[in-house]
Amino acid sequence: MDQFLASVEKRAYSMAAMAVGNREDALDIVQDAMFALVRRYSHKQREQWRPLFFTILNNRITDWHRRHKMVSRWQLLREKFAGDDGDEDGFDPGILEDTAGPRPEQGVFSQYTLDAIEAAVGRLPPRQQQAFLLRCVEGFDITETASVMACSAGSVKTHLSRALAALRTQLEEVR
């Protein structure tokens, strides 16, 4: 179980931080989800842990939103690509360095793009945001996403389609 929890810890934290917009609350949510998995489901088979864990995490995030009644923020891309969380195992922009050297407008554009993406995802309704994160970021298939979100596969497809359409529209306006 320890190995499994270590393997999902960073992704769960990024997902929670993005969803609630507060690092301390995100840590509490992830810790609570991990304790719940260990306490209630450690007897289950290993292949069941991942969907169970993300279901618990999703429920904890939903509970947080109910309590705080605030719009969630999306910081995952910023953390993943800009390195805000200090993750040494994360994306290293140095590996893509241009041999001619970076141009000043590239840094501004990258920051501007990340800010636009964060804002666009932050404006999505929570269910669309969940579908987008679970499918596009976590890589869950439709059935797993439906199970985690406690809805039908058709609902997942609808939420994801609407999320992608909204993001496309919002981000095209940024161009």
Secondary structure, DSSP 8 states (H G I E B T S, - for coil): -HHHHHHHHHHHHHHHHHHHS-HHHHHHHHHHHHHHHHHHHTTS-HHHHHHHHHHHHHHHHHHHHHHH-------HHHHHHH-TT--TTS--GGGG--TT---HHHHHHHHHHHHHHHHHHHTS-HHHHHHHIIIIIS---HHHHHHHHTS-HHHHHHHHHHHHHHHHHHHHHH-
